[in-house]
Protein backbone atom coordinates (compact mmCIF):
# COMPACT_ATOMS: atom_id res chain seq x y z
CA UNK A 1 0.00 0.00 0.00
CA UNK A 2 1.09 3.57 -0.67
CA UNK A 3 -0.08 6.73 1.08
CA UNK A 4 0.94 10.37 0.62
CA UNK A 5 0.74 13.04 3.29
CA UNK A 6 0.04 16.03 1.06
CA UNK A 7 0.28 18.64 3.81
CA UNK A 8 2.67 18.66 6.77
CA UNK A 9 4.96 21.18 8.42
CA UNK A 10 8.20 19.24 8.84
CA UNK A 11 10.10 22.39 9.83
CA UNK A 12 7.96 22.88 12.95
CA UNK A 13 9.80 21.86 16.15
CA UNK A 14 7.35 19.09 17.02
CA UNK A 15 8.61 17.26 13.90
CA UNK A 16 12.01 18.72 13.08
CA UNK A 17 13.52 17.63 16.40
CA UNK A 18 12.95 13.97 15.51
CA UNK A 19 12.89 13.87 11.72
CA UNK A 20 14.56 10.46 11.53
CA UNK A 21 11.91 8.99 13.80
CA UNK A 22 9.15 10.79 11.90
CA UNK A 23 10.33 9.27 8.63
CA UNK A 24 10.76 5.77 10.07
CA UNK A 25 7.26 5.78 11.53
CA UNK A 26 5.85 7.15 8.28
CA UNK A 27 7.42 4.33 6.28
CA UNK A 28 6.04 1.80 8.75
CA UNK A 29 2.57 3.13 7.93
CA UNK A 30 3.08 2.98 4.14
CA UNK A 31 3.64 6.74 3.68
CA UNK A 32 5.84 7.03 0.59
CA UNK A 33 5.88 10.81 0.15
CA UNK A 34 5.35 13.95 2.24
CA UNK A 35 4.66 17.47 1.02
CA UNK A 36 6.06 19.95 3.55
CA UNK A 37 4.36 23.32 3.37
CA UNK A 38 5.61 26.88 3.63
CA UNK A 39 3.66 29.51 5.55
CA UNK A 40 6.06 32.45 5.11
CA UNK A 41 9.32 33.18 3.32
CA UNK A 42 11.48 31.66 6.07
CA UNK A 43 9.51 28.42 6.33
CA UNK A 44 9.32 28.19 2.54
CA UNK A 45 13.11 28.18 2.31
CA UNK A 46 13.24 25.65 5.16
CA UNK A 47 10.80 23.44 3.26
CA UNK A 48 12.92 23.68 0.13
CA UNK A 49 15.99 22.63 2.12
CA UNK A 50 14.15 19.57 3.43
CA UNK A 51 12.99 18.62 -0.05
CA UNK A 52 16.54 18.95 -1.35
CA UNK A 53 17.75 16.64 1.42
CA UNK A 54 15.19 13.84 1.11
CA UNK A 55 13.84 12.41 -2.14
CA UNK A 56 10.57 11.41 -0.46
CA UNK A 57 9.82 15.02 0.49
CA UNK A 58 8.51 17.83 -1.72
CA UNK A 59 8.03 21.45 -0.72
CA UNK A 60 5.62 24.31 -1.23
CA UNK A 61 6.25 28.04 -0.84
CA UNK A 62 3.80 30.73 0.14
CA UNK A 63 2.52 33.18 2.73
CA UNK A 64 -0.30 32.05 4.99
CA UNK A 65 -3.25 34.43 5.51
CA UNK A 66 -2.32 34.78 9.19
CA UNK A 67 0.78 36.63 7.97
CA UNK A 68 -0.89 38.41 5.06
CA UNK A 69 0.58 41.73 4.01
CA UNK A 70 1.28 43.71 0.86
CA UNK A 71 4.12 41.77 -0.71
CA UNK A 72 7.27 43.73 -1.45
CA UNK A 73 9.07 43.38 -4.80
CA UNK A 74 11.78 41.45 -2.96
CA UNK A 75 9.27 38.97 -1.53
CA UNK A 76 7.65 38.51 -4.93
CA UNK A 77 11.06 37.73 -6.41
CA UNK A 78 11.80 35.31 -3.56
CA UNK A 79 8.56 33.42 -4.20
CA UNK A 80 9.24 33.36 -7.92
CA UNK A 81 12.71 31.96 -7.32
CA UNK A 82 11.39 29.34 -4.92
CA UNK A 83 8.73 28.21 -7.39
CA UNK A 84 11.38 27.88 -10.09
CA UNK A 85 12.96 25.04 -8.10
CA UNK A 86 11.86 21.54 -9.10
CA UNK A 87 11.56 20.53 -5.44
CA UNK A 88 8.89 23.20 -4.88
CA UNK A 89 5.74 21.65 -6.30
CA UNK A 90 3.10 24.27 -5.46
CA UNK A 91 2.44 27.76 -4.17
CA UNK A 92 0.92 27.64 -0.72
CA UNK A 93 -0.49 27.57 1.68
CA UNK A 94 -2.26 30.79 0.79
CA UNK A 95 -5.79 32.06 1.06
CA UNK A 96 -8.30 33.65 3.42
CA UNK A 97 -8.97 32.98 7.09
CA UNK A 98 -11.97 34.83 8.48
CA UNK A 99 -12.20 32.53 11.50
CA UNK A 100 -9.03 33.81 13.16
CA UNK A 101 -9.06 37.15 11.32
CA UNK A 102 -5.46 37.82 12.31
CA UNK A 103 -5.02 40.26 9.44
CA UNK A 104 -7.52 42.74 7.98
CA UNK A 105 -9.65 41.08 5.34
CA UNK A 106 -8.80 43.53 2.53
CA UNK A 107 -5.12 42.83 3.19
CA UNK A 108 -5.72 39.08 3.15
CA UNK A 109 -7.44 39.39 -0.22
CA UNK A 110 -4.66 41.55 -1.67
CA UNK A 111 -1.93 39.15 -0.53
CA UNK A 112 -3.95 36.23 -1.88
CA UNK A 113 -4.36 37.83 -5.31
CA UNK A 114 -0.68 38.76 -5.49
CA UNK A 115 0.29 35.15 -4.88
CA UNK A 116 -2.25 33.76 -7.33
CA UNK A 117 -0.62 35.92 -9.99
CA UNK A 118 2.76 34.38 -9.10
CA UNK A 119 1.31 30.87 -9.31
CA UNK A 120 -0.15 31.55 -12.75
CA UNK A 121 3.18 32.92 -13.95
CA UNK A 122 5.06 29.91 -12.53
CA UNK A 123 2.61 27.36 -13.89
CA UNK A 124 2.35 25.52 -10.59
CA UNK A 125 -0.73 24.51 -8.58
CA UNK A 126 -1.96 26.30 -5.48
CA UNK A 127 -2.59 24.98 -1.97
CA UNK A 128 -5.54 26.94 -0.57
CA UNK A 129 -6.18 27.67 3.11
CA UNK A 130 -9.80 28.84 3.30
CA UNK A 131 -11.66 29.12 6.58
CA UNK A 132 -15.11 30.72 6.86
CA UNK A 133 -14.29 32.75 3.73
CA UNK A 134 -15.56 30.68 0.83
CA UNK A 135 -17.72 33.36 -0.80
CA UNK A 136 -14.78 35.76 -1.11
CA UNK A 137 -12.60 32.82 -2.15
CA UNK A 138 -14.92 31.97 -5.03
CA UNK A 139 -15.29 35.59 -6.11
CA UNK A 140 -11.51 35.88 -6.40
CA UNK A 141 -10.65 32.45 -7.77
CA UNK A 142 -13.45 31.66 -10.22
CA UNK A 143 -12.24 34.16 -12.86
CA UNK A 144 -8.64 32.94 -12.44
CA UNK A 145 -9.25 29.19 -12.24
CA UNK A 146 -8.80 28.56 -16.00
CA UNK A 147 -5.31 30.08 -15.75
CA UNK A 148 -4.23 28.07 -12.72
CA UNK A 149 -2.28 24.83 -13.00
CA UNK A 150 -4.64 23.12 -10.57
CA UNK A 151 -5.34 23.58 -6.91
CA UNK A 152 -5.92 21.83 -3.60
CA UNK A 153 -8.40 22.97 -0.97
CA UNK A 154 -6.34 22.01 2.05
CA UNK A 155 -7.95 20.83 5.27
CA UNK A 156 -11.38 21.13 3.71
CA UNK A 157 -13.86 22.73 6.11
CA UNK A 158 -16.93 23.38 3.97
CA UNK A 159 -20.08 21.41 3.27
CA UNK A 160 -20.99 19.41 0.17
CA UNK A 161 -22.35 22.44 -1.73
CA UNK A 162 -19.02 24.23 -1.28
CA UNK A 163 -17.14 21.06 -2.18
CA UNK A 164 -19.11 20.81 -5.45
CA UNK A 165 -18.14 24.36 -6.38
CA UNK A 166 -14.48 23.56 -5.69
CA UNK A 167 -14.69 20.40 -7.78
CA UNK A 168 -16.32 22.34 -10.61
CA UNK A 169 -13.26 24.62 -10.64
CA UNK A 170 -11.03 21.58 -11.08
CA UNK A 171 -9.64 21.56 -7.55
CA UNK A 172 -8.87 18.60 -5.33
CA UNK A 173 -10.41 18.23 -1.88
CA UNK A 174 -7.85 17.39 0.82
CA UNK A 175 -9.12 15.54 3.88
CA UNK A 176 -7.45 15.97 7.30
CA UNK A 177 -7.62 13.88 10.47
CA UNK A 178 -10.73 15.82 11.53
CA UNK A 179 -12.71 13.24 9.54
CA UNK A 180 -11.99 10.71 12.30
CA UNK A 181 -13.65 12.85 14.99
CA UNK A 182 -17.00 11.46 16.17
CA UNK A 183 -18.92 14.70 15.55
CA UNK A 184 -17.38 15.55 12.14
CA UNK A 185 -20.67 14.81 10.40
CA UNK A 186 -20.41 17.50 7.72
CA UNK A 187 -16.90 16.49 6.65
CA UNK A 188 -17.85 12.81 6.69
CA UNK A 189 -20.77 13.62 4.39
CA UNK A 190 -18.38 15.44 2.05
CA UNK A 191 -16.06 12.42 2.01
CA UNK A 192 -18.99 10.17 1.17
CA UNK A 193 -19.87 12.30 -1.87
CA UNK A 194 -16.53 13.52 -3.27
CA UNK A 195 -15.28 11.23 -6.06
CA UNK A 196 -12.24 9.32 -4.89
CA UNK A 197 -10.25 10.49 -7.92
CA UNK A 198 -10.57 14.09 -6.67
CA UNK A 199 -9.55 13.49 -3.07
CA UNK A 200 -6.24 13.79 -1.21
CA UNK A 201 -5.10 12.72 2.26
CA UNK A 202 -3.20 14.97 4.63
CA UNK A 203 -2.24 15.43 8.27
CA UNK A 204 -1.51 19.17 8.62
CA UNK A 205 1.04 17.88 11.13
CA UNK A 206 1.68 18.81 13.88
CA UNK A 207 -1.97 19.93 14.03
CA UNK A 208 -5.36 18.17 13.82
CA UNK A 209 -4.23 14.77 15.05
CA UNK A 210 -6.67 12.00 14.15
CA UNK A 211 -8.25 9.45 16.44
CA UNK A 212 -6.73 7.40 18.13
CA UNK A 213 -3.93 9.89 18.86
CA UNK A 214 -6.04 13.02 19.21
CA UNK A 215 -4.52 15.38 21.78
CA UNK A 216 -0.94 14.52 20.82
CA UNK A 217 1.19 16.22 18.15
CA UNK A 218 0.28 14.99 14.69
CA UNK A 219 2.84 13.45 12.32
CA UNK A 220 2.83 12.04 8.77
CA UNK A 221 2.45 8.40 9.87
CA UNK A 222 -1.00 9.26 11.24
CA UNK A 223 -2.32 9.91 7.74
CA UNK A 224 -2.91 6.16 7.83
CA UNK A 225 -5.82 6.68 10.23
CA UNK A 226 -7.33 9.40 8.06
CA UNK A 227 -7.12 7.13 5.01
CA UNK A 228 -8.59 4.26 7.02
CA UNK A 229 -11.60 6.39 8.00
CA UNK A 230 -12.10 7.62 4.43
CA UNK A 231 -12.05 4.04 3.16
CA UNK A 232 -14.59 3.05 5.80
CA UNK A 233 -16.92 5.92 4.87
CA UNK A 234 -16.67 5.17 1.16
CA UNK A 235 -17.03 1.42 1.62
CA UNK A 236 -13.79 0.53 -0.11
CA UNK A 237 -10.66 -1.29 0.93
CA UNK A 238 -7.79 0.76 2.30
CA UNK A 239 -5.27 -0.36 -0.30
CA UNK A 240 -7.48 0.78 -3.18
CA UNK A 241 -8.13 4.11 -1.46
CA UNK A 242 -4.40 4.58 -0.91
CA UNK A 243 -3.58 3.72 -4.50
CA UNK A 244 -6.05 6.27 -5.88
CA UNK A 245 -5.23 9.13 -3.49
CA UNK A 246 -1.52 8.57 -4.12
CA UNK A 247 -2.17 8.74 -7.87
CA UNK A 248 -4.09 11.99 -7.28
CA UNK A 249 -1.17 13.49 -5.36
CA UNK A 250 1.25 12.55 -8.13
CA UNK A 251 -1.05 14.15 -10.69
CA UNK A 252 -1.68 17.46 -8.96
CA UNK A 253 1.85 18.01 -7.62
CA UNK A 254 3.79 16.29 -10.42
CA UNK A 255 5.85 14.38 -7.86
CA UNK A 256 7.86 11.20 -8.34
CA UNK A 257 7.69 8.50 -5.71
CA UNK A 258 11.35 7.71 -5.13
CA UNK A 259 11.63 5.41 -2.19
CA UNK A 260 15.39 5.55 -1.81
CA UNK A 261 17.74 8.45 -1.20
Helices and strands as residue ranges (DSSP letters): E 3-8, H 13-16, H 19-28, E 31-36, H 41-53, E 57-61, G 65-67, H 73-83, E 88-97, H 105-122, E 125-131, H 134-141, G 145-147, E 151-153, H 160-168, E 172-175, G 177-180, H 185-193, G 196-198, E 199-201, G 220-222, H 223-234, H 238-253
